[in-house]
C-alpha cells in the first residue's frame, strides 16, 4: 500500500477541452478521481447505467445540468448523481474547478453520451 496524490496518482489523464484527471482508486467496484476543469469548460451530457456518483467540490463552483434541472455546487459541498440520471458538469466561471469524483461501481464501460437533441 502506498499513498496517492496529484503528484503520485495511479494514472493522470486529459479529457475534454484541457481538463485534467488523476485516478486515486481504480477498481471495478469503486473509482475515485481528482479532476480539474479550466474556466468555461464542460463535459457532454451523459448517463451511467449502473454507477452511482458523488462529486465533492474542492475549489470553485460547478453547475450540474441534469434532466431534473440545474444545480449549483460550491467548494465544500457535494452532489450525488444516481444511475440513469442524464447529467453533465459545467465550469462557467473565471476560475479553475477542482473536485473529487467517486463512482460505485466504476464507470469503465458504463457511460452513454447523449446528443443535445435527445435531452
C-alpha positions, -999 to 999 in steps of 0.1 A, spaced: 0 0 0 12 35 -10 -4 69 -6 -17 85 -38 -17 122 -46 -19 146 -76 18 143 -79 17 105 -75 -16 92 -88 -23 57 -102 -27 75 -136 -30 110 -150 -53 117 -180 -65 146 -201 -102 148 -210 -125 174 -227 -110 208 -236 -79 207 -214 -94 192 -183 -71 170 -161 -79 139 -141 -59 118 -116 -70 82 -107 -67 77 -69 -86 44 -67 -93 24 -99 -111 -9 -90 -141 -25 -107 -163 -18 -76 -150 17 -68 -134 46 -87 -121 78 -70 -107 106 -91 -94 141 -86 -104 163 -116 -97 199 -126 -117 219 -152 -104 252 -165 -128 281 -168 -156 278 -194 -154 241 -199 -180 213 -197 -185 177 -204 -210 161 -227 -245 152 -214 -244 115 -205 -257 89 -180 -244 57 -164 -264 25 -164 -250 11 -131 -227 36 -115 -238 60 -87 -215 90 -85 -207 116 -58 -190 149 -67 -173 168 -39 -162 203 -49 -128 213 -35 -123 246 -53 -146 268 -74 -183 265 -84 -198 237 -105 -231 238 -124 -247 204 -129 -270 203 -158 -294 174 -153 -327 163 -168 -342 174 -134 -328 209 -137 -296 228 -130 -279 226 -96 -250 249 -84 -225 233 -60 -197 253 -44 -165 245 -26 -171 223 5 -204 209 -10 -212 177 -28 -238 162 -51 -249 126 -56 -259 115 -91 -279 83 -92 -276 57 -121 -296 66 -153 -298 103 -145 -287 124 -175 -261 149 -164 -231 169 -171 -208 192 -151 -200 227 -163 -175 253 -152 -189 286 -164 -167 307 -141 -134 325 -145 -115 302 -121 -105 265 -121 -129 240 -108 -114 211 -88 -134 182 -74 -133 146 -61 -154 122 -81 -163 88 -65 -182 62 -86 -195 29 -74 -191 7 -93 -165 21 -117 -178 39 -147 -155 20 -170 -177 8 -199 -208 23 -182 -211 57 -199 -237 66 -226 -232 100 -242 -264 118 -253 -266 142 -282 -283 176 -274 -313 167 -295 -321 138 -271 -321 159 -238 
